[in-house]
């Protein structure tokens, strides 16, 4: 049965992913005090529980079968990105990630009984295997791209952090984390300074990266302007959101992530 057929049976425009999350939320809201760890996870890691049964048969299969399953979901996600359906693309990349990183609950009926931290076990495949490593990094990079397009900047940063844990010199992750830190209207001077440091590292690795150089220069100029304005107005460095409501024009122009940026 195709994804579209399944979604039609599950209620028109609502996908399986949405229905599952909504159904679980209704029950587990009552148990929220028992799951602070789960609630602190980004959505792409919470998905490891929602999709825990999807790949159950793969757990005893060989690496080749697992890679094929991952590649199929990734291909679906890339196609959805090309079609402009970023939200569904994000679901597919999350599902692909769950081939190699999933969460198991000791409560087999957790969908009805709710989620509790003490019941959860995180399973992760070893990334020393290149076939696994490259796919896990690819999943996180595509998740970060989707989150950026959906203005989910915090999750974009956290997806990039997962990449940088494994590959600290990953230029895409450095660049996307930098932009995601500086993008929200509540970003402060420290966020921009951190973004600049990340972009400098990216440029040391890849000096020809024009996008990173452009953003780095833009952010440096912005920090200098805001620091001068702050000293003039208050006589000291300030720490608060540097863009107030109605003053978005003062910020550097937002990044526009192109379709070609997807980690194919």
N, C-alpha and C positions, 0 to 999 in steps of 0.2 A: 504494500500500500504506500503510495507516495505521501510526502509531507502535506501537500495540498489536500489530498483526500482525507487525511487524518484530521486536518484542521477543520474541514467542512463538517465532519461528523461530530467534532467536539464543540461546534457552536459558531459557525460563520467566521467572523474576522478574528476571533480569539484563538491563539495558537495553544498547543499543548503546554508550552512553557509558561504562558501567562495564566492559564487555568490552574496549573499545578501550583504556581507560586501564590495565587490568590486563595486557593483552597487550603494550603498549608498555613498561610498567614492568619486566616480566620480562627483556626484552632490554636496555633502556637502563640498568638497574641496574649492569651491567658497565661502562658508559661514563660513569658519574656524574661522574667527575673531568673529563670533557670538556664538561660542561654546567652549570657552577655558576650561570651567568646564568639559564638556563631554570628551574633548580630554585629560584631566588630569587623567581621570579614567583608571584603568587597564582594559585590554580587557575583563576580565571575568565580570566586571560590565557594560561595554558597551554592552555586550551580552544581558543584561536585556532589552535593547530596541530592539535589532535585533529579539529576541524571544518573544516580547511583545504580539504578536497575537497567538503564539503557544498554550498557556494555557488559552486563553480568556474564554473558556467555563467553566474552573475550578473555576473561581473567585466566582461563585455563588454556587459551589458544597461544600460539607462538607469536613472536614479534612481528612477523610478516603480516599476519591477519590484523593485528592491532594497528600497524602502520597503514594498511589499506583502509581500515575503518576511519582512522584519523583523516587520511587524505580525501576520502569521500566527503566528509563533513566540511573540511576546509574548502574544497572545491565549491560546495554549495554556498558557503559564506562569501567567497570571492565573487561568485555569480550575483548574489544578492547585493553586494557592494556596487557592482557595475550597474545594476538596475536601480540603485539609489535607495534600497531598503536597508538602511544601516541597522535598525533595531533587530530585524530578523537575522541579518548577517552576524550581529553580536551573539545571538542565541546559538547559531551554528558553530561559531568559534569556541564558545563556552562548552558546547557539547563535544567538540573535537578535543579540547583540553582534557575533558573527563575520561578520555581513553587512558591517559597516563597519570592523571591526578584526580582522585575521587574521594568521597567521604562516605563512610559506612556508619549506619546507626544500629545499635544493638536492639533497638525496638523495630521489629519487622513491620509493625503497623504505625510507624511514626507519622504517616500522612494524616491519620485520624487522631493519634494520641498527642501529637506535638513534638517539638524538637527540644532536647535538653543537652547541654554541653557534655555532661558525664557519659552520655550514650554514644558520642561521636568518636570515630577513629579516622584519621587522615591517612590515605594511601598514596604514595608517590613512586613512580618508576624511577630507576636510577638514570640520571642524565649523562653518566659517563659514556653510555652507548651513543654514538654519533647519530644514529637513526632516531633515537628518542630525543636527544638533546636538541637537534635542529627543529624537530616538530614542536616541542614544548616552547622553545623560543619564538617560533613562528606563530603559535597560538597566542601567546602573550602580546606579541607585537601587533597582531591584527586586532586583538581586543583593545589595546591602547588606542589604535587608530579609530575604531568604532566609538569608543568612549569620548575621544576628542570631538568627533563630529556630532555627538549627542550632547555635548557640553557637560559630560560627566567627568570633570577634570580630576577630581580626587581619585576615582577609580583608574583613570588613565595613568596618573602618577604611580599608583600602586602596581599596575600591570608592568610599567617600565621598570620599577624596582625589582620585580621578579626576574626580568631579563638580566638586569645588571648584577644580580646575585650570582648568576651563572657565567655571564659574559660582561665584565666591567667595562670593556672597550667597545661595546656595541653602540655604534654611532646613531642608529635610528632610535634606540631607547634613550640615549643621552639627549638627543634633540627633542623628542616628543615629551620627555619629562620636563625639560626646560620650558617649552611652550605651554605645557599644561599647568605648570606652577605660576606662570605669569598671566595666564589667560583670564581667570575669574576677576570680576570687578572688585572683589575683596582682597586681592593680592596686595601685599605690602612690600616695602623696600627690601626686606630680607628675602622674600620670595624672588624678587628680581635679581638680587645679588647671587642667590643660589643658582638661578637659571643661567646667569652669565658664566659662573664657574663651570657648569655642565657643558655649556657651549664651547668654552675655551678648551676643555678636555676633548670634545668632539673634533674641534679644529686641529688639535695637536695630532689626533689620529688620522684625520682626513682633511688636510689643509685646503683641498679643492672644493669642499662642501659649501656652495654658494648660499644655500638656505640658512645654514648655521651661522655663517659669517654675517649675513644680513640681519638676522635676529640678534646676534651678539652686539653688533654696532648700535642697533635700535634700542636695545635694553640699556646699554651703557650710557647712551645719550639721555635716555629717560631718567635713569637714576641720578645722573649729574644734575639735570634740570630740577628734579624734585628735591634733591639735597640742598641745592642753592636756594630754592623757594622756601624750604623749611627753615633754613638758617636765617633767612631774611625775615620771615614772619614770626618765628617763635624763638629764635636765638639758640636753638639746640636741635639735635636730631630727634625726629619723632617716629613713633611706631604706632600706626593705625592704618586702616585701609586708605591707600593713597588716591583713590578715585572715589569721590563722593557721588551720591545719586544725582543724575543729570549731568555729570561731567565726564561721560565716556569718551568724548572727543579728545580728551587730554591723553589718553592711553595710546601706545603704539597700535597700529592697525592689527586686527586679529589675523591669525594664520588661517590659510585656506588649504586644507589637506587635499591633495589631488588623488584621484583614483589610482594613479600609478604608484602611490606610496604603499599600497597594500603589500604585505610580505608574501609574495607569490612563491 
